[in-house]
Amino acid sequence: MASKWRCMACGYIYDPANGDPDAGIASGTSFEDLPDDWVCPICGVGKDMFEEV
């Protein structure tokens, strides 16, 4: 099972099982496979501000 990732700025959890449909990210997309320019849908920070949980 893929890991979940938490935004250190706002606490949003990226769950690969859900993806990010509003950004066109399909369910099942691992965090590592997100585009480099993907940002937190809540606060807009980049992937470098996320930690694995």
Biopython code that builds the backbone (N, CA, C, O; Angstrom):
import numpy as np
from Bio.PDB.StructureBuilder import StructureBuilder

atoms = [
    (1, "MET", "N", (0.846, -1.188, 0.000)),
    (1, "MET", "CA", (0.000, 0.000, 0.000)),
    (1, "MET", "C", (0.890, 1.249, 0.000)),
    (1, "MET", "O", (1.897, 1.314, 0.704)),
    (2, "ALA", "N", (0.500, 2.208, -0.785)),
    (2, "ALA", "CA", (1.292, 3.435, -0.921)),
    (2, "ALA", "C", (1.183, 4.297, 0.332)),
    (2, "ALA", "O", (0.161, 4.303, 1.018)),
    (3, "SER", "N", (2.239, 5.008, 0.607)),
    (3, "SER", "CA", (2.290, 5.877, 1.783)),
    (3, "SER", "C", (1.458, 7.132, 1.581)),
    (3, "SER", "O", (1.266, 7.595, 0.456)),
    (4, "LYS", "N", (0.966, 7.677, 2.691)),
    (4, "LYS", "CA", (0.306, 8.978, 2.685)),
    (4, "LYS", "C", (1.358, 10.024, 3.016)),
    (4, "LYS", "O", (2.362, 9.729, 3.665)),
    (5, "TRP", "N", (1.118, 11.240, 2.565)),
    (5, "TRP", "CA", (2.055, 12.348, 2.778)),
    (5, "TRP", "C", (1.304, 13.524, 3.360)),
    (5, "TRP", "O", (0.198, 13.840, 2.920)),
    (6, "ARG", "N", (1.911, 14.190, 4.372)),
    (6, "ARG", "CA", (1.271, 15.309, 5.057)),
    (6, "ARG", "C", (1.976, 16.610, 4.706)),
    (6, "ARG", "O", (3.205, 16.689, 4.700)),
    (7, "CYS", "N", (1.170, 17.629, 4.414)),
    (7, "CYS", "CA", (1.704, 18.963, 4.175)),
    (7, "CYS", "C", (2.131, 19.546, 5.520)),
    (7, "CYS", "O", (1.324, 19.651, 6.444)),
    (8, "MET", "N", (3.397, 19.920, 5.622)),
    (8, "MET", "CA", (3.911, 20.471, 6.878)),
    (8, "MET", "C", (3.408, 21.891, 7.122)),
    (8, "MET", "O", (3.501, 22.386, 8.245)),
    (9, "ALA", "N", (2.880, 22.550, 6.104)),
    (9, "ALA", "CA", (2.380, 23.919, 6.264)),
    (9, "ALA", "C", (0.947, 23.944, 6.796)),
    (9, "ALA", "O", (0.629, 24.747, 7.674)),
    (10, "CYS", "N", (0.078, 23.073, 6.275)),
    (10, "CYS", "CA", (-1.335, 23.162, 6.651)),
    (10, "CYS", "C", (-1.935, 21.862, 7.172)),
    (10, "CYS", "O", (-3.049, 21.867, 7.696)),
    (11, "GLY", "N", (-1.215, 20.746, 7.039)),
    (11, "GLY", "CA", (-1.721, 19.482, 7.555)),
    (11, "GLY", "C", (-2.514, 18.652, 6.562)),
    (11, "GLY", "O", (-2.966, 17.558, 6.902)),
    (12, "TYR", "N", (-2.696, 19.146, 5.334)),
    (12, "TYR", "CA", (-3.396, 18.366, 4.304)),
    (12, "TYR", "C", (-2.702, 17.022, 4.119)),
    (12, "TYR", "O", (-1.473, 16.950, 4.104)),
    (13, "ILE", "N", (-3.489, 15.958, 3.979)),
    (13, "ILE", "CA", (-2.937, 14.627, 3.737)),
    (13, "ILE", "C", (-3.185, 14.249, 2.277)),
    (13, "ILE", "O", (-4.326, 14.215, 1.816)),
    (14, "TYR", "N", (-2.085, 13.965, 1.552)),
    (14, "TYR", "CA", (-2.236, 13.411, 0.197)),
    (14, "TYR", "C", (-2.318, 11.904, 0.332)),
    (14, "TYR", "O", (-1.373, 11.266, 0.796)),
    (15, "ASP", "N", (-3.438, 11.335, -0.070)),
    (15, "ASP", "CA", (-3.660, 9.892, -0.031)),
    (15, "ASP", "C", (-3.685, 9.378, -1.466)),
    (15, "ASP", "O", (-4.590, 9.715, -2.229)),
    (16, "PRO", "N", (-2.689, 8.559, -1.841)),
    (16, "PRO", "CA", (-2.646, 8.047, -3.215)),
    (16, "PRO", "C", (-3.916, 7.302, -3.622)),
    (16, "PRO", "O", (-4.250, 7.261, -4.806)),
    (17, "ALA", "N", (-4.619, 6.721, -2.673)),
    (17, "ALA", "CA", (-5.858, 6.011, -2.998)),
    (17, "ALA", "C", (-6.905, 6.962, -3.560)),
    (17, "ALA", "O", (-7.765, 6.551, -4.339)),
    (18, "ASN", "N", (-6.835, 8.238, -3.169)),
    (18, "ASN", "CA", (-7.801, 9.234, -3.641)),
    (18, "ASN", "C", (-7.262, 10.086, -4.783)),
    (18, "ASN", "O", (-8.034, 10.585, -5.601)),
    (19, "GLY", "N", (-5.939, 10.258, -4.846)),
    (19, "GLY", "CA", (-5.366, 11.165, -5.829)),
    (19, "GLY", "C", (-5.750, 12.608, -5.503)),
    (19, "GLY", "O", (-6.014, 12.949, -4.350)),
    (20, "ASP", "N", (-5.775, 13.437, -6.527)),
    (20, "ASP", "CA", (-6.201, 14.833, -6.389)),
    (20, "ASP", "C", (-7.039, 15.167, -7.613)),
    (20, "ASP", "O", (-6.564, 15.811, -8.548)),
    (21, "PRO", "N", (-8.302, 14.719, -7.596)),
    (21, "PRO", "CA", (-9.146, 14.872, -8.800)),
    (21, "PRO", "C", (-9.265, 16.300, -9.301)),
    (21, "PRO", "O", (-9.358, 16.522, -10.509)),
    (22, "ASP", "N", (-9.265, 17.282, -8.391)),
    (22, "ASP", "CA", (-9.398, 18.674, -8.809)),
    (22, "ASP", "C", (-8.198, 19.139, -9.631)),
    (22, "ASP", "O", (-8.304, 20.079, -10.419)),
    (23, "ALA", "N", (-7.049, 18.470, -9.441)),
    (23, "ALA", "CA", (-5.841, 18.817, -10.199)),
    (23, "ALA", "C", (-5.589, 17.824, -11.336)),
    (23, "ALA", "O", (-4.543, 17.867, -11.983)),
    (24, "GLY", "N", (-6.551, 16.931, -11.573)),
    (24, "GLY", "CA", (-6.407, 15.962, -12.652)),
    (24, "GLY", "C", (-5.500, 14.796, -12.307)),
    (24, "GLY", "O", (-5.001, 14.115, -13.203)),
    (25, "ILE", "N", (-5.279, 14.555, -11.011)),
    (25, "ILE", "CA", (-4.430, 13.454, -10.567)),
    (25, "ILE", "C", (-5.330, 12.253, -10.253)),
    (25, "ILE", "O", (-6.180, 12.317, -9.365)),
    (26, "ALA", "N", (-5.131, 11.173, -10.985)),
    (26, "ALA", "CA", (-5.982, 9.997, -10.839)),
    (26, "ALA", "C", (-5.732, 9.275, -9.525)),
    (26, "ALA", "O", (-4.629, 9.318, -8.979)),
    (27, "SER", "N", (-6.771, 8.608, -9.020)),
    (27, "SER", "CA", (-6.580, 7.772, -7.843)),
    (27, "SER", "C", (-5.554, 6.695, -8.171)),
    (27, "SER", "O", (-5.482, 6.219, -9.304)),
    (28, "GLY", "N", (-4.765, 6.317, -7.177)),
    (28, "GLY", "CA", (-3.711, 5.338, -7.380)),
    (28, "GLY", "C", (-2.368, 5.949, -7.743)),
    (28, "GLY", "O", (-1.388, 5.223, -7.911)),
    (29, "THR", "N", (-2.304, 7.285, -7.869)),
    (29, "THR", "CA", (-1.051, 7.961, -8.213)),
    (29, "THR", "C", (-0.212, 8.153, -6.952)),
    (29, "THR", "O", (-0.631, 8.844, -6.023)),
    (30, "SER", "N", (0.970, 7.544, -6.919)),
    (30, "SER", "CA", (1.835, 7.683, -5.750)),
    (30, "SER", "C", (2.371, 9.108, -5.669)),
    (30, "SER", "O", (2.419, 9.828, -6.666)),
    (31, "PHE", "N", (2.771, 9.499, -4.462)),
    (31, "PHE", "CA", (3.302, 10.844, -4.263)),
    (31, "PHE", "C", (4.512, 11.077, -5.160)),
    (31, "PHE", "O", (4.669, 12.151, -5.741)),
    (32, "GLU", "N", (5.363, 10.063, -5.267)),
    (32, "GLU", "CA", (6.575, 10.175, -6.086)),
    (32, "GLU", "C", (6.253, 10.412, -7.564)),
    (32, "GLU", "O", (7.056, 10.997, -8.291)),
    (33, "ASP", "N", (5.085, 9.958, -8.001)),
    (33, "ASP", "CA", (4.696, 10.103, -9.406)),
    (33, "ASP", "C", (3.919, 11.386, -9.698)),
    (33, "ASP", "O", (3.547, 11.637, -10.844)),
    (34, "LEU", "N", (3.675, 12.198, -8.670)),
    (34, "LEU", "CA", (3.012, 13.488, -8.909)),
    (34, "LEU", "C", (3.946, 14.372, -9.739)),
    (34, "LEU", "O", (5.164, 14.281, -9.589)),
    (35, "PRO", "N", (3.402, 15.217, -10.603)),
    (35, "PRO", "CA", (4.252, 16.136, -11.364)),
    (35, "PRO", "C", (5.071, 17.027, -10.426)),
    (35, "PRO", "O", (4.622, 17.340, -9.323)),
    (36, "ASP", "N", (6.249, 17.432, -10.851)),
    (36, "ASP", "CA", (7.114, 18.273, -10.024)),
    (36, "ASP", "C", (6.470, 19.605, -9.680)),
    (36, "ASP", "O", (6.808, 20.214, -8.665)),
    (37, "ASP", "N", (5.543, 20.065, -10.517)),
    (37, "ASP", "CA", (4.907, 21.354, -10.261)),
    (37, "ASP", "C", (3.581, 21.229, -9.496)),
    (37, "ASP", "O", (2.862, 22.215, -9.335)),
    (38, "TRP", "N", (3.260, 20.018, -9.026)),
    (38, "TRP", "CA", (2.052, 19.827, -8.223)),
    (38, "TRP", "C", (2.209, 20.585, -6.910)),
    (38, "TRP", "O", (3.297, 20.616, -6.335)),
    (39, "VAL", "N", (1.133, 21.192, -6.438)),
    (39, "VAL", "CA", (1.160, 21.932, -5.173)),
    (39, "VAL", "C", (0.006, 21.464, -4.287)),
    (39, "VAL", "O", (-0.973, 20.893, -4.766)),
    (40, "CYS", "N", (0.145, 21.716, -3.000)),
    (40, "CYS", "CA", (-0.899, 21.386, -2.032)),
    (40, "CYS", "C", (-2.202, 22.075, -2.450)),
    (40, "CYS", "O", (-2.219, 23.284, -2.679)),
    (41, "PRO", "N", (-3.284, 21.312, -2.548)),
    (41, "PRO", "CA", (-4.553, 21.928, -2.981)),
    (41, "PRO", "C", (-5.153, 22.866, -1.940)),
    (41, "PRO", "O", (-6.064, 23.630, -2.261)),
    (42, "ILE", "N", (-4.669, 22.829, -0.713)),
    (42, "ILE", "CA", (-5.202, 23.700, 0.337)),
    (42, "ILE", "C", (-4.408, 24.999, 0.438)),
    (42, "ILE", "O", (-4.986, 26.085, 0.418)),
    (43, "CYS", "N", (-3.067, 24.886, 0.547)),
    (43, "CYS", "CA", (-2.285, 26.099, 0.822)),
    (43, "CYS", "C", (-1.289, 26.463, -0.288)),
    (43, "CYS", "O", (-0.698, 27.542, -0.250)),
    (44, "GLY", "N", (-1.098, 25.584, -1.267)),
    (44, "GLY", "CA", (-0.311, 25.942, -2.427)),
    (44, "GLY", "C", (1.193, 25.749, -2.324)),
    (44, "GLY", "O", (1.921, 26.182, -3.216)),
    (45, "VAL", "N", (1.693, 25.100, -1.244)),
    (45, "VAL", "CA", (3.126, 24.862, -1.164)),
    (45, "VAL", "C", (3.513, 23.671, -2.046)),
    (45, "VAL", "O", (2.670, 22.854, -2.416)),
    (46, "GLY", "N", (4.806, 23.595, -2.373)),
    (46, "GLY", "CA", (5.297, 22.543, -3.248)),
    (46, "GLY", "C", (5.512, 21.215, -2.549)),
    (46, "GLY", "O", (5.378, 21.100, -1.331)),
    (47, "LYS", "N", (5.851, 20.208, -3.356)),
    (47, "LYS", "CA", (6.071, 18.857, -2.855)),
    (47, "LYS", "C", (7.154, 18.775, -1.784)),
    (47, "LYS", "O", (7.132, 17.882, -0.937)),
    (48, "ASP", "N", (8.101, 19.709, -1.824)),
    (48, "ASP", "CA", (9.201, 19.672, -0.856)),
    (48, "ASP", "C", (8.747, 20.001, 0.567)),
    (48, "ASP", "O", (9.515, 19.857, 1.517)),
    (49, "MET", "N", (7.508, 20.438, 0.706)),
    (49, "MET", "CA", (6.965, 20.763, 2.031)),
    (49, "MET", "C", (6.094, 19.634, 2.586)),
    (49, "MET", "O", (5.328, 19.841, 3.528)),
    (50, "PHE", "N", (6.212, 18.450, 2.004)),
    (50, "PHE", "CA", (5.433, 17.298, 2.467)),
    (50, "PHE", "C", (6.349, 16.281, 3.127)),
    (50, "PHE", "O", (7.514, 16.139, 2.755)),
    (51, "GLU", "N", (5.800, 15.568, 4.124)),
    (51, "GLU", "CA", (6.545, 14.497, 4.775)),
    (51, "GLU", "C", (5.699, 13.233, 4.768)),
    (51, "GLU", "O", (4.472, 13.282, 4.850)),
    (52, "GLU", "N", (6.376, 12.118, 4.670)),
    (52, "GLU", "CA", (5.688, 10.825, 4.657)),
    (52, "GLU", "C", (5.135, 10.533, 6.050)),
    (52, "GLU", "O", (5.805, 10.762, 7.057)),
    (53, "VAL", "N", (3.913, 10.028, 6.092)),
    (53, "VAL", "CA", (3.298, 9.676, 7.388)),
    (53, "VAL", "C", (2.858, 8.232, 7.402)),
    (53, "VAL", "O", (2.322, 7.759, 8.404)),
]
sb = StructureBuilder()
sb.init_structure("model")
sb.init_model(0)
sb.init_chain("A")
sb.init_seg("    ")
for serial, (resi, resn, name, xyz) in enumerate(atoms, 1):
    if name == "N":
        sb.init_residue(resn, " ", resi, " ")
    sb.init_atom(name, np.array(xyz, "f"), 0.0, 1.0, " ", f" {name:<3s}", serial, name[0])
structure = sb.get_structure()
